[in-house]
Amino acid sequence: MLETWLITLTLAGIIGGLIYSFLTWNLNYWEKRGIKQAKSYTLVGSFPSTFSHQRNIAYDFDDIYRAYKQDENFVGVLMMRTPKLLVLNPALVQKIFVSDFQNFHDNEISQKVDEKSDFIFANNPFVLTGYEWKERRVEIIPAMTPNRIKVVYPITLDVCQRLIRYIKEQTKIKPTEGVDATELFLRYTSEVVNECILGIRANSFSDELSPIYANTKKLFNQTYIFRLYQLLTGFFPAVQHFYKMRFFTKDVENFFIDLTQKTIDLRHKQNMDRADFINYMLQLQQKRNLSTPELTSHVMTYITDGFLTTTTAITHCLLLLARYEDKQSQLRQEIAENLDEHGNLSFEVLSDMTYLDACLHEALRIFSPILFNKKLCTNSCELVNKNGSILKVEKNDVILIPAYSLHHDESIYEEPELFKPERFLPENGGLKSYRDRGVFLAFGDGPRVCLGMRFALTQSKAAIAEIVRNFVIKPNPKTRSDNTLTKDSFFGSLEGGVWLDFESIDSK
């Protein structure tokens, strides 16, 4: 009996020792490679919020950024057990995104998905790598020219009018409860993206949840299985080499493939020929002999790129305008000065309104849709640290770019928590001055900057302008007064949600 007990205890000790060694063997991985490493813990690595969910993981990034930025250009970190390199220097960020792009060509997400696991997401330009990315980029860029966006701009304006009517209805129904801004603009973006891209009205401004709106929302409802996969690959990176995860659920994929086919059939039946997005897609399908799933992957690129980013941008821009009444009044004045004789803002005028543009980009800075970027080293290269030491970055090393930290660094943006659109006005250097320094990354940068950026900005500006000219916007008491990020999201949104009160200017 004693002998059995000793054997059991010994085996348990050996197994426990092996597990401990497995979990801790690379805790000093980056020190072995000759650079400083942020404090890392067993299981959670350098980012404890990954597990605790006590705060947004962007704050873990920010703690490391502030601790090391004065003395280091980069610092080693661990995500669970996986080593990654956190870049701290804006000039180096700009180099990785732009001037040294050939060595950091791909995004890390490309390692986690393939066509067998998720055909639609695997064909998104954000995921594609190498030559396939270049080919897809060449196909998509012509669909996102200013001229094509201008062609569908009247559709956007029509959706804006329906948005205004919907807000008035909601404020009558619940005059003191406020409007859930995120839900409101999910409806708006679902409507405008589907109608502009597919030529189909999603009927999102309805009490009944339409199939198109419901499935569009599902696109970004990450399942627990997907989150578990993220954690699993953090512990066991080798898993992603033989098992990939689905981002878009099969039912959503099938819904949009079927919807795309119906759109194609309808367009052929109507024999329509106009310079909009779906017409370009049909021409591309004929030219490249694309299947319906392949065409759907193109269509979904526009829907996914324009949906959540636009919702986040509009929601938080209006939140900040609601908090800063003087900025809201200044924007309302700019809008009034630019209306044509029919009381509209033309596409060209909307694009040239400097204060509206500044307000939107300042909101994107404070609440950036993407809080950090993950780039993949595609060719071995060297990075120089502040002390002159050189780190050889190996192929497949993952580079982290702390967009949130750069956007909230007081040495770059004075009083970064305050809403100061004037930072982005042309007389102060405009957006270009920040992008050239690698410190504005709301849409990424370089060749892989978001391809739907122009379309997203147009949608956002149109909605903001129409709302500000029709309503005085105020924060509802349910909305917190600081900029604290929601705990469990990789997107930059306010904790607790954004609830706004809309007072019709006509009724004043």
N, C-alpha and C positions, 0 to 999 in steps of 0.2 A: 504493500500500500504506500509506504513512504517512498519507495523507488519510483512508482508511477507518478506520485505527486511531484517529485523532483524533475522527472522527465517532462511533465506538463509545464512546470514552471520555467524550465530551461528553454523549451520550445517557444513559450509565450514571450520570454525575454528576447530570444533571437528574432522572432517576428516583429516585436515592438521596436527592437533596435534597427531592423531593416526598414521599417516604416519611417522611423525618425530620420534615418540616414537619407532615405528617398526625399523626404520633405525639406531637409536642411542642407543637402549637399551643395546646392548652388546659391546659398544665401549670400555668398561673397563672390559671385560670378564675375561682376564687373571689376572688382578690386584685382582679381587675377589678370584681367585684361589691362590693368594699369590706369584706371580712372576711378574717381570717387563714385560711391554707390549710396543712394538714399537709404535710410534705415528701413530694413525689411524684416517682416515677421513670418514665422512659420504659418503656412496655409494661406494667409492673406497677402503676402508680399509687401509691396510699398503702399498699397491702397486699401486700407482697412474698411473703407466705406463700401467696397465691393460686396462685403458680407453683412456688415452691420446695418446698412441703409439708414444710419443716423443722420447722414447728410449726403448731398450730391457728390459724386466722385470727383467732380471738377475742383472741389475744395481741397481734396488730397493732392491733386496736381498742383494747386496753387501754393500749398504749404511747401512743397519741394522746390517749386520755382523760386519762391522768395528766399528760401534758405540758401540756395546755391547760385543764383543768377549773377551776383557780384563777382564771384571768383571763377566760375566755370561757364564754358559755352555749352556744355552738355553734362549729363549725369546719368549713371546707370540706375535702373529701377527694375522691380519684378512685378509682374501681374500674376498673382498667385505664385506659380513656380517658373513662369516664363520670363526670361530676361528681355528687356527692351531698353532703348536709349531715348531719354527725354532731352530734347533740344531746348535750350534756354535763351539763346542769342538770336534776336530778330534778323540780323544779317545772315546768319546760318539758315534760318527758316526760309528766307527769300532765296538763298542758294539752292536749298533742297527742292523747293517748289518750282523754281524758274531756271536759274542759270546752270544748275547741275542736275537738271531734270532727268537726263539720260541714265543717271545712276540711282534715281529714286522714282522710277517710272510708274510703279504699280501701287495699289492700295492693299493693305493687309487682308481685307475681307475676301480677296480673290482666293486665298488659301482655304477658305471655309465653305465654299459653295461650288458646285459644278452643274452642268446641264442635266445630268441624271437626277440630281436631288431637287433642283429648282430651276427649270428651263428659263422662266421669265426673269428672275433676279440675276441668274448667271449671265444673261445677255444685256444687263444694264451696263452702260459705259463706266459707271463707278466701280464695277466689279471686273470688267474685262481687262486683259493684260496684253502687252506687246502689240503685235501686228493686228490682232483682232480688235483691240481698242482703237487703233488708228483708223481701221476700216469703218468701224461703227461711227466714230467721230465725223468722218468725211460724209457719211450718210445722213447724220442727224443735223449737222450745222446748217445746211441749206433750208431746213424746215423751220429754223429759229431765227431767220433774218428779220431785221426791223420791218421789212415790207410785209412779210407773212403775219407778223404780230399785229401790224396795222390793219390788215385785212379782217382779222377777227376782233379788232378793238370794238366795233359797234356791238358785237355780242357781249363783250365784257361790260359795256355801258348798260345794256339791257338787263343783264344780271344784277348790276348795281342798283337799278331802279327797283327790281324785285326785292333786293336786300333791304332797301330803305322801307318799303311797304311792310316787310316782315318784321323789322325792328319796331315800327309803329304799332303793329298788331300785338307784339310781345309786351311792349311797355303798357298797353291798355289792359292786357290780361293780368299782369303782375307788376303794377306800377311802383311798388316799393322794394321788391325782391331783387331787382337788378337782372341783367342779362348775362348769361354765361358766355363770355366773349369767345372762348376757345370753341365751344360747340357751335356758336353762331358762324364763325369764320371757317370751320370745317364744312359747314353747309355751303357757304359762299364758294370756297375753293372747289368743292366737289361739283357744284353747278357750273362754274365758269370753265374749269378744266375739261370736264366731260363734254360740255357744249362746244367749246373752242376746238378741242382735239378730235372728238368723235362726231360732233354735230348732233348729239343726242341730249335732250333736256333730262336732267337727273331728278327733277322734282324734289329737290332737297329742302325747299322752303315750305314744308308741309308737316302737319302733326304726325302723319303716318310715315314710317321709315321706308323710303323707296328702296328697291333692290340695289340700284346703282350706288346710292349714298351709303347704304349699309355695307356693301362690299368694298367701297372705297375706304371706309373707316377701318375695316378689317385688315387692310393692307399693313397698317402700322400697329396693330394689336399683337405685340410679340407674345407668343405662347410661353408657358412655363417650360415646355420642352426645349424651346429655343434658348431660353436663358440658362437652363441646365447644361445645354451643349456648350454655351460660352464658358461656363465655369469648368466643365470637364476638360475642354481644350486648354484652359489656363493651367490646370493641374498636369494634364497629359497631352502636350502639344502634338505628339505623334498620332493621336486619334484622328486629326483632321486629314492625315494622309490616306486613310482608308475608309473614313466615314464622313460624309458631308451632311449638312443640315439644311432643311427647307425653311426659307424665310417667309415666302408667300404660301399660305395653305392651299391644298389641292382644290378645294371648293371655290376659293377666290380665283385661282388660276383658270379653272374651267369656266367660271362665270364670265371673265373678261375675254377669253378666247371666243366664246359663243357670242358675246356682245360685239366684238370686233368683226366677226363673220357676218352678223346681221347688218352692221354698218356698211360693210363692203357691198353686200347684196343690195342694200337700199340705194347706195350711191350709184351702183351700176344700173339699177332699175330706173332711177331718176335721170340718168345720163347727165349728171351735173359736172360742170368743169369750172371750178373757181380756185383761186390761189390760196386755199386754206391748208391746214395741217393734214387732214385726212386725204385730200386730193394728192398732196405730195407723197403721202405714204402709198397710195394706190399706184402712182407712177413708179415709185421705188420697187414695189412688189412686182410689177410687170417687168421692169428693167432687170431686176436681180433674181426673178423667179422665186420669190419668197413664199414660204408656206404661211398659213394663217397663224400658227403659233409663233413663227418668226416675226410676222408683221405685228402680232400682239405684243411681243417683247419690245418692239420699237415704240408702239403706242404707250405701253406701260412706263417706258422711260419718261415720257412727258408727264404722265399722271403722277408717278411717284416723286419726280423731281419738283413738281409744282405744287404738290398738295400740302404736306406738313410744313415745309419751309415757309410757304406763303401764309399759312394759318398762323404760325408763330410770329412772323414779321408784323402782320396786321394787328393781331391781338395785343402785342406788347408795345407797338408804336402808339396805339390808341390809349393804352393804359398810361403811358408816360405823358401823352398830351393831356389826358384827364387830370393827372397830378400837377401839371405845369400849365395853369390857365393862360399865362401870358404867351407861352409858346403856341398854344392852341389858337389864341386870338390872332397871333401873327400869321399862322398858316392859313386861317380863315380869310384873312385880308389878302394874302397872295392868291388864293383861289378866286376870290371875288374879282380881283384885278385882271384875271386871265380868262374869264368866261367869255364866250363868243355871243353874238346877238341872239342865239337860240338858248343861251344859258348852259352851254356845254363846254367841256374842255376837250379840245382836239388832241389827237394822238401826239402830234408834234409839240404842242404846248405842254401837255402833261409831262412829256419826256424832258422838257427844258426848265421845269419849275425847280429852282435851286433850293428853296427852303423846304419844300416837300421832300425832295431827294435827301437833303441833309437830315431831316427828321427821321426818315426811314432808316438810313444807314446808322444813325446814332442809336436807334432802337435795336438794330441788328448787332451793334457792338455790345450793348449792355446785356441783351438776351440773345446771344448768338445761337442759331439753330443747331450748329455742330460745336460742341464744347472742346473737343480735341480731335486731331486727325491722326490716323495710323498709316504711315507710309512704309513701303517695303523696299529695302535695298536690292536693286536689280543687277548692279555691277559693283564688285569690290572697289572701294575708294578710301581716301584718307580725309579725316576731319581734324582740324587743328584746334586745340584748346587754348584758353586764355594765357596759360603759362608757357605756351609754345610746344607742348607735348602733342604727339600725333597718335590718333586712334585709327587703326585700320578697321573700317566697317566692312563686314563680310556680307556676301550675297545672302539674302533672306533674313538678315537682321531687321528688326522692326523699329522704326523711328516714330516717336510720339511728338506731336506738335501741340503745345498747350494753348489753344486759341483763346480760351476763357481768360487765362492768366495774362496773356499779351493785351487783351482788350481791357483789362482792369488794372493794368500797371500804371501807377500814378506818375512814374517817370516818363511815360509815353503819353498818357491822357490825363491832364490835370483834373483833379477831383473826378475820378472815373465813375463813381456811383451816381453822379448827377447827370441829368439829361441836358446836354449842351449841344444842340444841333449845329450851332455856329462853328464847331470844330471842322465840319465838312463843307462849309461854304467855299466857293471858288477863291474868294479874296484871302482865305486862310490856308490855301493850298489844296483844298478839296480832298476828295477820297483818294486821288492818285498819290498824294504825298504820303499817306499811310500805307497804301498797298506797295508802293515802291520800297518802303522800309521793312516790309514783311510783318506788319503789325495790324492789318485788317484782313481777317480770314473767314468772314461770314459765309462766303461762297467758295472757299479754297483759294487757290491762286495758280498761276502758270498755265501750261497747256491743259491740265486737267481741272481747270476752274469749272464750276457747275455750268453745263451746257444750256440749262433752262433758266439761267440767271435773268436774261432780258425779259423773258415771258413772266417770270415770277415777280420781278420788279414792277412791270406794267400792271399786272393783276392787283398787286398790293397798293400801288399809288392810286389806281382808279377807285378802289374801295375806300381808302382813307380820305381822299378828296371829297367823294360823294357824301360820306358820313359827316365829316367836319363842316361841310357847307349846309347840312340839314339839321344837325344836332349840336347842342352843347353837351359835352361828354364829361361825366364826373365818376370818380371811383365809388362803387357801392361799398358800404361799411364791411361787407363780407370779404373784401379784398385787402390783403395785408399791405402795409405802407412801405416796406423795404423791398430789396431786390433778391431775397433768398430764393435759390433755385429748388425746384421740386426734388425730392430725395431719390426717387427710383427711376430716373430717366437719363438717357444720354443726350437729350435735347434741352436747350436752354429755355425753360419755362418757369413761371412763378409758382412757388409752393402754395398750395391751397386753391389755385385757380385764379382767373381774372374775371371779376364781376363788375359790370359797368352800368351806370345809369345814363339814359339818353333822353334829353329834354329837347323836344322839337322846337326849332327856331320859329316855325310858322305860328306856333301857339303862344309865343311870348308877346 
